[in-house]
Amino acid sequence: MAARYRVNPAQVVTASNATTGLTLALMSSDKTLAQLPDFSFVATLSAARAAGKTTEFRDVSASSWLIEMNPPGRSGDILVPVMPFGAWNQELLDNQQTSMVIDAAASFGLERDLSALDDNKSIVFSLHATKVLGSGEGGVCIFGTEDWATEARSMSNFGMDQHRSIKNVGINGKMSEFQAAFCLAAMDESELEMSDWHDAMDLARDASRGLGLELSPHAFDVPAPYWIAKVNEDAASPSQLVAFFLSRGVEVRSWWPHSLAELSGASSLPVSSLLRREFVGLPLFRGITREQIDLVTRALEEWQRLRSD
């Protein structure tokens, strides 16, 4: 992993899953308040709560779907941006003033040079079975400093350091040897897997162009297991949309369906609400065939006709 991201091995910490990785990165930060996007999977909020952080919420940009960066965070805050659906945003990494734990769960598909990662940043990737190069389950955390990584590694092992002394009580968040073996096996097959993902993305890209679909930012730029499209522009009920496609043999999903702000007793934010309402996840997986893509395309064409009548 260190070679994959051009960092010192001491900056890398593995975890039982990406949610635990986020928790460890936040637990080992001295910041007390986590700023989260309203638009994300609930795991982002789960990690902040498990780490004992107070949470506040920001809307996301309509163009990038990334957390709004203005106004800047306060000195006691840590920002938790989410790189949505495999996208990569270098501007986040170039922002030297803001402390961040970056939720890049779906962005493991490409190697990145993180040798210049700022001291105040960490990045967490997922190895879940649904992700590119997934190995069943697991998380990889890259830290800007060895000290931060050392603290997170200790927190993953009940708070024990290399001498088995405990300064702060942690959790059991380690990646198991069994998980690690699966991960190494997946890495050995990375070229084949990347080829499969590029084939699948080419099919979905062609279908999207033929239908004139609006897609998530940077869709198909990097290997990622997502085909997120604007399908529900006239705001049909999500249950009606899902039932329609299911009756045509196509499973779609609202992505992400839950407002993190609402789950915390606050109000949903406008751009996040719009994205949840209008965009859905369409089927995309390794080995998807042209016939299966055509089935999705026919269902989309029928849905478009019905909504335009």
N, C-alpha and C positions, 0 to 999 in steps of 0.2 A: 504494500500500500504506500509506503514511503516513497518508493521509486516511482510509482504511478503519479504521485502528486509533487515530486521533486522536493521533498521535505526531509528533515532529519527524522529517523525512526522514533526518536523520543517525543516528537510532536504528534504522534498517531496513537489514538486510543480506540480499541474495538469495544463493542457493547452488544448486549443480547438482542437489541433491536434499535431502530432509529429513535423511537420515542424515548427509550432509556438514554440513548446518546445525547439527545437534546436536554433531558433532565440532568444528566451529569455535567454537561457544559454550563448549564444555568446554576446548578448547585455550587459549582466551583468558582463562580463569579461573585465578586463582592457587591455587585449591583443589587438593589433591592426591588426595583420596579421593572417589569418587562412590558415593552410596548409590542403588541401583537397586531397582525392584520385581521380584520373582520372576516376576510375571505381566505379560508384555509381549512384543511382537515382538522378534526377535533383533537388529533394527537398533539398539535402545536400547543393548544391550551392545556391539555392534560399534563404535558411536560412542565410548563410554567407553574402549574398548581403543585405538582409533585415536588418541584424544587423550592416551594415555599415563597414564590415571588408574588408580590402584588401585581395585578395586570391592568393595563389600559389598552384601548383599541384604536386603531387608525384605519381609515378607508384605504383602498388600493387605487392605483392609477388606472384609468380607463384604457390607456394605450399599452401599458406594460404588464398590468395586473400585479405589480409589485407594491408593497406597502409605501404609502406616501412618506417622503422623507422630511417634509416641512410641516410644522416648525421642527428644528433640531431637537433631539432629546436632551433632557437635563443631565447633569453630571452623575446623578445617582441612578440613571436609567440604562437599560440595555435593550437594544432593538432586536426583534426576532423576525427578520424578513423571511418570506417563503419564496423560493424560486419555483414558480408554478409549472407543473407538468413537464419537467425536464429542461426548462429554459435555463439559460445561464446569463447573468448580468454582471459584467465587469465593473460597472459604475458602483455597485455595492462595495466591491473590494477596494475600489480606488478612494472611497470616502474614509479618510484617515481619522476624522474627528469623532466618529460615532462608534461606541462599543456594540458589537453584534455577535449573536449566535445565529448563524444562517441555516435555516431549514432547507437543505437541498436534497431532500429525501429521494426525489425522482431524477436527480442529475448525475447519477453515477456512470452514465453511459459513455462519457468521453473523458480521456485523461486531461488533466489541467496542471499547469505549472503554478503551484501555490508557494513557491520558494520565497516570494516577497509578501506573504500574508502578514498583515499588520498584527502587532502584539495584542491589540484589543479585539481580535476577531477569531471566531471558530466556525467551522463548517461541518455539518452532519449529513451523511449520506445513508440511504437505506439499502439493505441487501435482501429485502423481502422478496418472496417468490414471484410477486407480480411485477417487480422492477427489472430493468435491464441488468444483466449479470446477477440476477437474484440467486440466492443460495439457500432458499427456504426461509431464513430469518437472520437478522443481524444488522448492526450499524457500524459505521466507521466515522470517527471524529478527527478532524485535523485542527490543531490549535496553533495560534500565532506564536506562542512561547512554550518552551519546554516546561516551565514552572506551572503554567495553567494546565498543560496536559498531565503533569505529574499529580496535581491535585485531583483532576477528574479521574485519573486511573485509580488513585487511592479511594475515591468515593465509590468507584465501581466494585471495590473489594471490601465493603463494609467500613471503609475509612482507614484501612490498614496501609501503612507504607511498606517499603521494602524490608524493613526490620520488624514488621508485624506490630508496630506501635500504632495506636489510634489517637489522633488529635481531634478529628471531627467524625461523628458516626455517619457512615454512608449507607449504601444499599448493595444488594447482590445484583450487579448489572453486567457482569462479565459475559463475553462471548464464550460459549462452550467449545471444547476441542472438537466436538462433532460438527458444530456449525462452521468452525474454521476450516475443517477438512472439506466440507461442501463448497465453501467459498473459494478455496484454492482450486478445486476441481472446475468450478465455473470459470475462473480466470484462465485456466488452461484451454478452455473451449471458447475464449472470447472472440476470436476471429470469425468462427463459424456463427456464433450468436449474433454478432454485429451484422454479418451478411444477411441473416434471416430478418433482422429488424429493418434493414434498409429495403429489402424486398417488400415487406409488409407496408412500410411507410410510402413507398413509391405507388403502390396500389391505392392507398387511402388518399394520397395527394392528387392522383389523377382523377379519382372519383369526386373529390372536393371541388376541383377546378371545373369539372363537367357540370356540377350542380350549382356552381357559384357560391359555395358555402363560405361564410366568414368563420375563421378558425382562431384558436387561442394564439397569443403572440409567440412568434418563433416556432410555430408548429412544424414539425418534421425537419427542423434545422439540425437537431441532434437526436441520436437514438433515444427514444422514450416510449413507454407503452400506452400512449394516449392519443386519441382522436377526439378532440374537444371542438364542437361546432355549434354555431348559433342556429338553433332549430326552432326555438319557441318564442319568436319575436313578438307574436301577438298575445303572449302570456296566457296560453291555455294552461289549465291546471297541470302540475307535474304528474299527478296520478293518471290523468287522461292521456297525456303524452306517452308515458311508460306503457300503459295498457294498449294503446294503439300499436306501438312498435312490437310489443310482445305478441300480439295477435297475428303479426306478419312474420313471426319467427325471429325477431331481432330484439335482443336485450339492450336497452339503453339505461343510462344512469344520470341522475342529477348530480352535478359535481361542482363544488362541494355543497351539499344541501343545507348545512346548518350554519347560522350566523354565530361566530364565536362570541360576539358582543352580547347577543340575545341569551346565549347559554350562561352568560355571567350576569344576567339581569339588566343589561343595558339595551339600548336601541340599536338595531341593525343600521349599517351605514349605506348610503345611497348607491354608490358604484358597486359595492359588494352585493347588494340586494339584486341589482340589475343582472349581474353576471350569473348569480345563482338561478335566476328566473329564466334567462334566455338561452344559456349554453348547457349542452348535455354531452355526456361521454358516449361515443359510438364504439362498437367492437373493434379492437385492434390487438393482435397477438402474433407471436411467432408462428409461421406456417399458415397464416390466413390465406385462403385461396381467392382467385379472381371470382369464382362462383359465389363465394361467401360475401365478397365485397359487392357483387352485383345484387345480391339479396338485400343488403343494406341500402344500396342505391335505389332500388325499386321502392322500398318502403319510404325512403326520404322523398322521392318524387311524388308518391301518392299523398304523403303528409303535406307537401307543399301545395299540391292541387286542392286538397280539402281546405286548407287554411286560406287560400286565395279566393275560394268561391263565396 
